[in-house]
Amino acid sequence: MASFTHFSEIQAWTEARATVVAVHALLDHPPLAKRFALQNQLSRAALSAMNNIAEGFARGSDPQFCHFLDIARGSAAEVESMLYVIEDLAPELAPDLIEIRGRIDLMITLISKLTKYLRGSKVREAEESYDSNPTSRLPDFRTSGL
């Protein structure tokens, strides 16, 4: 298992938490006020990403942690997908979506790197660079076949 002592030390969880806050701020905008189903699903997906990282960590084994990280990555992709719906329904919110998309991209990259590390990939690049600068241009591992 990675050398974290609490899930809040995991950089991907920190990004997921910030994404939840950004999503909830977005949901306060008037164009989304009466779109209850969209609000509910977007909120739940963002929370799911954050909570699955925490739950996976608490399971105490790398395979179970990886399973929950996979779910978290899927939830993050769900949030990303719903942002396109918001952009279509309320184009005036497009500038507000840029930060959230950036957070989601970083979160997915961090989750993927951590998953790769936990699965014991022969590519130790993930182990060496996981704790690197979170604002750096990290490679996108979403399509790497994990």
Protein Blocks (a to p, Z undefined) as FASTA:
>chain_A
ZZbfbfklpmklmmmmmmmmmmmmmmmpmklmmmmklmmmmmmmmmmmmmmmmmmmmnop
aklmmmmmmmmmmmmmmmmmmmmmmmmmmmmlmmmmmmmmmmmmmmmmmmmmmmmmmnop
ablklmmmmmmcfkbccddfklnoZZ
